[in-house]
Amino acid sequence: MWGLGERVCRFVARCVGGVFRGGVLAGYAMSFNAKKMHLSIVCSGEIIAVMQKKEQSLRERRREQTWTAIHEAALKRVREHGMRGTTVEEIAQEAGVSPRTFFNYFPSKEDAVLGLREPVVSEEILETDRAHEDDNTIIRVTHLLWEVIFQSFHYAKGKDPRAPYQEFPESAKRMKMHYMKCEQVLTEYLNTIDWVAFDAAGRRGPFPRRSPADPLTDHYRERTRAKVQLASAVLRHLEFARNLEDKEDIARRIRQTVKTFQFLLFEQSRPAI
């Protein structure tokens, strides 16, 4: 029969994915004082990181499950009763959560129905920018804006981000506000770039970050805003990449559209003959 110390050690081993052999948790120093009923575990930062990662992963999965349950409940209720005929309380009841929990995930029933997430410039999105480090800056910014919009929809994977608007045309105002928020989030990120250093590097390569000690001038703030507005115009011209098959097709069309815009701007700058 295992003693209390050994049972605790085996329990800890299961929790952290270690192996308990002969009174020792493999890879870590453990000691047990049976007299004082005291378990001493000398853990490295590695074991703590593993435990934290598992806890975080579990929390993220639960949060994602709740998010999806609310979104699907909202879709179901609105498809059956319409946007005006559905309340937050009914959506929460359908999802098996409280109205308070609902508002922890969505600010409104429209957001729940449309499957809108808070737009962010995530590490995943910045990783996609590496493929465009040698592209024209407007092309890069357009790809970043597309990724911010694309990732802010629950069912955006392989689907048209305009689909919810097409199904729920009464949500047009909310969708417009969401696109504006995506533009704002990207603009705020681009305002952290050291554009002087980027220009000096030939406008190629990774975006260098601006030191907080260096103020952002009005000149570069206005240029950043203009870049995002141009990127937005490109995406609107492409109808947010609707009916485009894959990312290669999207990249090709974005490049073509930016060149078209550049040609039109250059043409307008030339004097009429």
Secondary structure, 3 states (H helix, E strand, C coil): CCCHHHHHHHHHHHHHCCCEECCEECCCEEEEECCCCEEEEECCHHHHHHHHHHHHHHHHHHHHHHHHHHHHHHHHHHHHHCCCCCCHHHHHHHHCCCHHHHHHHCCCHHHHHHCECCCCCCHHHHHHHHHHCCCCHHHHHHHHHHHHHHHCECCCCCCCCCHHHHHCHHHHHHHHHHHHHHHHHHHHHHCCECHHHHHHCCCCCCCCECCCCCCCCHHHHHHHHHHHHHHHHHHHHCCCCCCCCCHHHHHHHHHHHHHHHHHHHHHHHCCCC
